[in-house]
Amino acid sequence: MAYVITEACIGTKDSSCTEVCPVDCIHPTPDEGGFEAADQLFIDPDECIDCDACVEACPVDAIYSEDQVPGDLQSYIAKNAAHYA
């Protein structure tokens, strides 16, 4: 089960989570093309190892375990996956 970045990241895009991810599954990073154009960051559900490091690093509490995403934010599960499709 992967982690999911939700609405609170939109416009903020604090990259603390990208710095602590041991498998580099959060994109775009500030040094990648597309960072400025992206409205939020995304976690690759196939690469995520469920380590929880990103959750602790996120200053806006935008990251949830997929099975704990609040009901009103469920659409972000598909949004994160679609970013990598």
Backbone as a printed PyTorch tensor [residue, N CA C, xyz], in Angstrom:
tensor([[[  0.8440,  -1.1770,   0.0000],
         [  0.0000,   0.0000,   0.0000],
         [  0.8880,   1.2380,   0.0000]],

        [[  0.5810,   2.1820,  -0.8470],
         [  1.3950,   3.3790,  -1.0110],
         [  0.8640,   4.5420,  -0.1770]],

        [[  1.6630,   5.5600,  -0.1060],
         [  1.2330,   6.8170,   0.4800],
         [  0.7300,   7.7170,  -0.6300]],

        [[ -0.0990,   8.6910,  -0.2700],
         [ -0.7660,   9.5590,  -1.2310],
         [ -0.6080,  11.0100,  -0.7750]],

        [[ -0.2620,  11.8770,  -1.7170],
         [ -0.1880,  13.3120,  -1.4230],
         [ -1.5250,  13.9240,  -1.8090]],

        [[ -2.0740,  14.7200,  -0.9050],
         [ -3.4230,  15.2610,  -1.0980],
         [ -3.4170,  16.7880,  -1.2280]],

        [[ -4.6030,  17.3430,  -1.1710],
         [ -4.8890,  18.7440,  -1.4530],
         [ -4.0030,  19.7610,  -0.7390]],

        [[ -3.6120,  19.5090,   0.4740],
         [ -2.8300,  20.4960,   1.2240],
         [ -1.4930,  20.8110,   0.5620]],

        [[ -1.0370,  19.9560,  -0.3360],
         [  0.2190,  20.1880,  -1.0490],
         [  0.0550,  21.2090,  -2.1760]],

        [[ -1.1470,  21.3510,  -2.6820],
         [ -1.3820,  22.2310,  -3.8270],
         [ -0.9520,  23.6530,  -3.4840]],

        [[ -0.0810,  24.1760,  -4.3280],
         [  0.4240,  25.5230,  -4.1380],
         [  1.5890,  25.6200,  -3.1710]],

        [[  1.7160,  24.6570,  -2.2860],
         [  2.7970,  24.6750,  -1.3020],
         [  4.0400,  24.0150,  -1.8690]],

        [[  3.8810,  22.7850,  -2.3010],
         [  4.9620,  21.9890,  -2.8830],
         [  6.2590,  22.0730,  -2.0820]],

        [[  6.1580,  21.9850,  -0.7670],
         [  7.3540,  21.9350,   0.0580],
         [  8.0510,  20.6150,  -0.2550]],

        [[  9.3000,  20.6690,  -0.6000],
         [  9.9860,  19.4610,  -1.0620],
         [ 10.6900,  18.6850,   0.0440]],

        [[ 10.3410,  18.9220,   1.2750],
         [ 10.9400,  18.1750,   2.3840],
         [ 10.7480,  16.6760,   2.2090]],

        [[  9.6040,  16.2860,   1.6890],
         [  9.3240,  14.8600,   1.4990],
         [ 10.2510,  14.2350,   0.4660]],

        [[ 10.5980,  14.9830,  -0.5730],
         [ 11.4770,  14.4270,  -1.6040],
         [ 12.8780,  14.1960,  -1.0550]],

        [[ 13.2870,  15.0010,  -0.1060],
         [ 14.6240,  14.9060,   0.4670],
         [ 14.7890,  13.6920,   1.3740]],

        [[ 13.7070,  13.2300,   1.9960],
         [ 13.8070,  12.1050,   2.9360],
         [ 13.4080,  10.7630,   2.3300]],

        [[ 12.8310,  10.7690,   1.1530],
         [ 12.3760,   9.5130,   0.5350],
         [ 13.5750,   8.6530,   0.1310]],

        [[ 13.6920,   7.4530,   0.7170],
         [ 14.8540,   6.6130,   0.4170],
         [ 14.8330,   5.9700,  -0.9730]],

        [[ 13.6890,   5.9740,  -1.6390],
         [ 13.6040,   5.3650,  -2.9650],
         [ 13.2740,   6.3830,  -4.0580]],

        [[ 13.3030,   7.6560,  -3.7260],
         [ 13.0660,   8.7340,  -4.6980],
         [ 11.8000,   8.5270,  -5.5180]],

        [[ 10.6900,   8.2710,  -4.8180],
         [  9.4400,   8.0160,  -5.5350],
         [  8.4920,   9.2160,  -5.5460]],

        [[  8.9670,  10.3810,  -5.0680],
         [  8.1250,  11.5730,  -5.0320],
         [  8.6390,  12.5580,  -6.0770]],

        [[  7.7200,  12.9650,  -6.9580],
         [  8.1020,  13.8510,  -8.0650],
         [  6.9990,  14.8530,  -8.3500]],

        [[  7.2820,  15.9300,  -9.0230],
         [  8.6060,  16.3410,  -9.4480],
         [  9.3850,  16.9600,  -8.2890]],

        [[ 10.6930,  16.7800,  -8.3350],
         [ 11.5550,  17.4130,  -7.3390],
         [ 11.9110,  18.8060,  -7.8550]],

        [[ 12.3760,  19.6860,  -6.9790],
         [ 12.6980,  21.0540,  -7.4200],
         [ 13.7260,  21.1270,  -8.5480]],

        [[ 14.5680,  20.1270,  -8.6880],
         [ 15.5840,  20.1610,  -9.7470],
         [ 15.1510,  19.4330, -11.0220]],

        [[ 13.9100,  18.9930, -11.0900],
         [ 13.3820,  18.3280, -12.2840],
         [ 12.5560,  19.2920, -13.1120]],

        [[ 12.5430,  19.0430, -14.4050],
         [ 11.6500,  19.7920, -15.2680],
         [ 10.2110,  19.5220, -14.8660]],

        [[  9.3930,  20.5110, -14.9660],
         [  7.9850,  20.3460, -14.6170],
         [  7.6420,  20.7070, -13.1890]],

        [[  8.6460,  20.9870, -12.3590],
         [  8.3550,  21.3230, -10.9700],
         [  7.5120,  22.5960, -10.8700]],

        [[  7.8990,  23.6170, -11.5840],
         [  7.1620,  24.8880, -11.5150],
         [  5.7430,  24.7520, -12.0480]],

        [[  5.5580,  23.9510, -13.0750],
         [  4.2400,  23.8010, -13.6960],
         [  3.2950,  22.9140, -12.8850]],

        [[  3.8350,  21.9930, -12.1130],
         [  2.9990,  21.0680, -11.3370],
         [  2.3040,  21.8080, -10.2000]],

        [[  1.0560,  21.4610,  -9.9510],
         [  0.3300,  22.1170,  -8.8550],
         [  0.6240,  21.4650,  -7.5100]],

        [[  1.1450,  20.2330,  -7.5350],
         [  1.4590,  19.5160,  -6.3100],
         [  2.5060,  18.4580,  -6.6140]],

        [[  2.9790,  17.7760,  -5.5840],
         [  3.9010,  16.6570,  -5.7450],
         [  3.0990,  15.3660,  -5.7450]],

        [[  3.7050,  14.2910,  -6.2600],
         [  3.0220,  13.0150,  -6.3910],
         [  3.9220,  11.8760,  -5.9390]],

        [[  3.3250,  10.8420,  -5.3550],
         [  4.0500,   9.6520,  -4.9410],
         [  3.7350,   8.5180,  -5.9060]],

        [[  4.7860,   7.9080,  -6.4460],
         [  4.6150,   6.7820,  -7.3680],
         [  4.1740,   5.5610,  -6.5630]],

        [[  2.9520,   5.0820,  -6.7620],
         [  2.4450,   3.9740,  -5.9510],
         [  3.1880,   2.6560,  -6.1740]],

        [[  3.8430,   2.5070,  -7.3270],
         [  4.5870,   1.2780,  -7.5980],
         [  5.9810,   1.2950,  -6.9680]],

        [[  6.5010,   2.4740,  -6.6930],
         [  7.8450,   2.5940,  -6.1270],
         [  7.8450,   2.7980,  -4.6120]],

        [[  6.7590,   3.3080,  -4.0700],
         [  6.6650,   3.6020,  -2.6360],
         [  6.8510,   2.3300,  -1.8130]],

        [[  7.6990,   2.4070,  -0.7830],
         [  7.9530,   1.2390,   0.0800],
         [  7.2800,   1.3790,   1.4470]],

        [[  6.3940,   2.3440,   1.5800],
         [  5.6110,   2.5290,   2.8100],
         [  6.4820,   2.7540,   4.0480]],

        [[  7.5310,   3.5350,   3.9050],
         [  8.4560,   3.7330,   5.0290],
         [  7.9840,   4.8010,   6.0110]],

        [[  7.0410,   5.6750,   5.6040],
         [  6.4780,   6.6980,   6.4740],
         [  7.3690,   7.9350,   6.6210]],

        [[  8.5330,   7.9670,   6.0010],
         [  9.4460,   9.1060,   6.1440],
         [  8.8240,  10.3960,   5.6120]],

        [[  8.0970,  10.3040,   4.5180],
         [  7.4970,  11.4920,   3.9150],
         [  6.4130,  12.1040,   4.8020]],

        [[  5.6690,  11.2560,   5.4790],
         [  4.5900,  11.7400,   6.3520],
         [  5.1630,  12.6390,   7.4400]],

        [[  6.2330,  12.1860,   8.0520],
         [  6.8650,  12.9540,   9.1230],
         [  7.4710,  14.2480,   8.6070]],

        [[  7.9550,  14.2590,   7.3630],
         [  8.6270,  15.4290,   6.7990],
         [  7.6710,  16.4890,   6.2680]],

        [[  6.4470,  16.1240,   5.9740],
         [  5.5030,  17.0580,   5.3440],
         [  5.0220,  18.1110,   6.3390]],

        [[  5.3300,  19.3850,   6.0810],
         [  4.9430,  20.4350,   7.0240],
         [  3.4590,  20.8120,   6.9760]],

        [[  2.7440,  20.3600,   5.9480],
         [  1.3260,  20.7240,   5.8230],
         [  0.3940,  19.5240,   5.9870]],

        [[  0.9330,  18.3900,   6.4400],
         [  0.1310,  17.1850,   6.6730],
         [ -0.7040,  16.7890,   5.4610]],

        [[ -0.0680,  16.7810,   4.2940],
         [ -0.7630,  16.4450,   3.0520],
         [ -0.6580,  14.9760,   2.6840]],

        [[  0.1420,  14.1900,   3.4120],
         [  0.4290,  12.8180,   3.0130],
         [ -0.2410,  11.8230,   3.9580]],

        [[ -0.9300,  10.8690,   3.3380],
         [ -1.6460,   9.8290,   4.0820],
         [ -1.3080,   8.4640,   3.5050]],

        [[ -1.3770,   7.4490,   4.3340],
         [ -1.3550,   6.0880,   3.8370],
         [ -2.6250,   5.9100,   3.0080]],

        [[ -2.5290,   5.1850,   1.9170],
         [ -3.6730,   5.0350,   1.0130],
         [ -4.9370,   4.5820,   1.7290]],

        [[ -4.8050,   3.7360,   2.7260],
         [ -5.9880,   3.2470,   3.4270],
         [ -6.4920,   4.2120,   4.4990]],

        [[ -5.8210,   5.3540,   4.6620],
         [ -6.2460,   6.3400,   5.6520],
         [ -6.5730,   7.7020,   5.0510]],

        [[ -6.6560,   7.7690,   3.7360],
         [ -7.0160,   9.0290,   3.0780],
         [ -8.4550,   9.3630,   3.4510]],

        [[ -8.6950,  10.5660,   3.9840],
         [-10.0650,  10.9450,   4.3520],
         [-11.0130,  10.8790,   3.1520]],

        [[-12.2700,  10.6200,   3.4290],
         [-13.2760,  10.4570,   2.3840],
         [-13.3270,  11.5710,   1.3700]],

        [[-13.2030,  12.8050,   1.8310],
         [-13.2910,  13.9370,   0.9140],
         [-12.0320,  14.1220,   0.0650]],

        [[-11.0010,  13.3440,   0.3460],
         [ -9.7490,  13.4430,  -0.4050],
         [ -9.4350,  12.1700,  -1.1930]],

        [[-10.3840,  11.2500,  -1.2650],
         [-10.1850,   9.9710,  -1.9330],
         [ -9.7670,  10.1180,  -3.4020]],

        [[-10.1740,  11.1780,  -4.0540],
         [ -9.8340,  11.3640,  -5.4690],
         [ -8.3270,  11.5120,  -5.6750]],

        [[ -7.6060,  11.8560,  -4.6260],
         [ -6.1560,  12.0250,  -4.7490],
         [ -5.4230,  10.6970,  -4.8830]],

        [[ -6.0470,   9.5990,  -4.5170],
         [ -5.4360,   8.2870,  -4.7310],
         [ -5.2620,   8.0690,  -6.2340]],

        [[ -6.3210,   8.2840,  -6.9800],
         [ -6.2700,   8.1270,  -8.4370],
         [ -5.4130,   9.2070,  -9.0820]],

        [[ -5.4470,  10.4070,  -8.5430],
         [ -4.6580,  11.5100,  -9.1010],
         [ -3.1740,  11.2060,  -9.0080]],

        [[ -2.7230,  10.6650,  -7.8630],
         [ -1.3080,  10.3030,  -7.7190],
         [ -0.9470,   9.1960,  -8.6850]],

        [[ -1.7730,   8.1630,  -8.7810],
         [ -1.5020,   7.0480,  -9.6830],
         [ -1.4920,   7.5030, -11.1410]],

        [[ -2.4200,   8.3660, -11.5070],
         [ -2.5240,   8.8370, -12.8980],
         [ -1.2900,   9.6350, -13.3120]],

        [[ -0.6700,  10.3000, -12.3760],
         [  0.5270,  11.0750, -12.6970],
         [  1.6310,  10.1620, -13.2430]],

        [[  1.6340,   8.9110, -12.8300],
         [  2.6660,   7.9530, -13.2390],
         [  2.2010,   6.9870, -14.3260]],

        [[  0.9670,   7.1050, -14.7670],
         [  0.4330,   6.1880, -15.7960],
         [  0.9870,   6.5150, -17.1660]]])
